[in-house]
Amino acid sequence: MSDLSWRTKRKGYWIFKEGRIKKDLENDKRAYFSIESDGKTHSVIFDKIKESFACDCEFFSLKFRDCSHIYATKLFLKGGEDEES
């Protein structure tokens, strides 16, 4: 998670801290999350087999890099602890 900008991390942290993320569904292969951000609902999918994340936001679609929604999801899965802490 260290290659993210401080703005992306800050936005993701507040998404997580304010409880705007929820797990919708989980099975053996994937976990699905909904994130409320900027008046929209975004979907994040965690592929357990590939250990990768995908988001439906514009930032992820254009840059194919972790966005604030994915960062918030990672914090959610780790119980709020950043790897750098």
Phi, psi and omega per residue, in radians:
M1 nan 0.003 -3.030
S2 -1.342 -0.262 -3.098
D3 -1.511 0.101 3.130
L4 -1.489 2.612 3.071
S5 -1.229 2.784 3.140
W6 -1.143 -0.530 3.115
R7 -1.171 -0.757 3.116
T8 -1.101 -0.776 3.119
K9 -1.105 -0.767 -3.120
R10 -1.085 -0.800 3.137
K11 -1.102 -0.776 3.113
G12 -1.108 -0.680 3.119
Y13 -1.067 -0.780 -3.115
W14 -1.243 -0.574 3.029
I15 -1.024 -0.821 3.126
F16 -1.144 -0.873 -3.047
K17 -1.074 -0.630 -3.123
E18 -1.477 0.046 3.065
G19 1.219 0.551 -3.119
R20 -1.620 0.408 3.112
I21 -2.234 2.408 3.075
K22 -2.488 2.583 3.093
K23 -1.480 2.161 -3.130
D24 -1.549 -0.752 -3.022
L25 -2.781 2.571 3.076
E26 -2.525 2.378 3.039
N27 -2.339 -2.925 -3.090
D28 -1.146 -0.455 -3.033
K29 -1.833 -0.543 -3.027
R30 -2.507 2.779 2.979
A31 -2.223 2.389 -3.075
Y32 -2.010 2.336 -3.094
F33 -2.252 2.618 3.009
S34 -2.009 2.364 -3.121
I35 -2.237 2.218 3.055
E36 -1.572 2.121 -3.111
S37 -2.692 2.284 3.092
D38 0.943 0.671 3.114
G39 1.323 0.153 3.139
K40 -2.182 2.809 3.027
T41 -1.890 2.149 3.123
H42 -1.904 2.659 3.114
S43 -1.945 2.298 3.064
V44 -2.089 2.357 3.108
I45 -2.073 2.264 3.053
F46 -1.855 2.044 3.099
D47 -1.553 1.924 -3.072
K48 -1.208 -0.555 -3.117
I49 -1.249 -0.846 3.140
K50 -1.478 -0.181 -3.060
E51 0.916 0.879 -3.123
S52 -2.334 2.772 -3.132
F53 -2.039 2.668 3.029
A54 -2.491 2.531 3.139
C55 -2.291 2.685 3.140
D56 -1.636 0.165 -3.121
C57 -1.353 2.863 -3.121
E58 -1.136 -0.716 -3.128
F59 -0.998 -0.871 -3.132
F60 -1.142 -0.713 -3.125
S61 -1.098 -0.652 -3.093
L62 -1.495 -0.666 -3.038
K63 -1.809 -0.250 -3.107
F64 0.860 0.734 3.078
R65 -2.216 2.782 3.121
D66 -1.008 2.366 3.113
C67 -1.848 -3.140 3.131
S68 -1.118 -0.521 3.139
H69 -1.209 -0.699 3.084
I70 -1.198 -0.706 3.099
Y71 -1.063 -0.770 3.102
A72 -1.068 -0.689 3.119
T73 -1.144 -0.717 3.097
K74 -1.100 -0.716 3.077
L75 -1.093 -0.730 3.125
F76 -1.047 -0.782 -3.121
L77 -1.223 -0.514 -3.134
K78 -1.607 0.057 -3.138
G79 1.314 0.416 3.077
G80 1.656 0.042 -3.109
E81 -1.718 2.170 3.064
D82 -1.405 2.604 3.135
E83 -1.053 -0.509 -3.075
E84 -1.449 -0.234 -3.091
S85 -1.250 nan nan
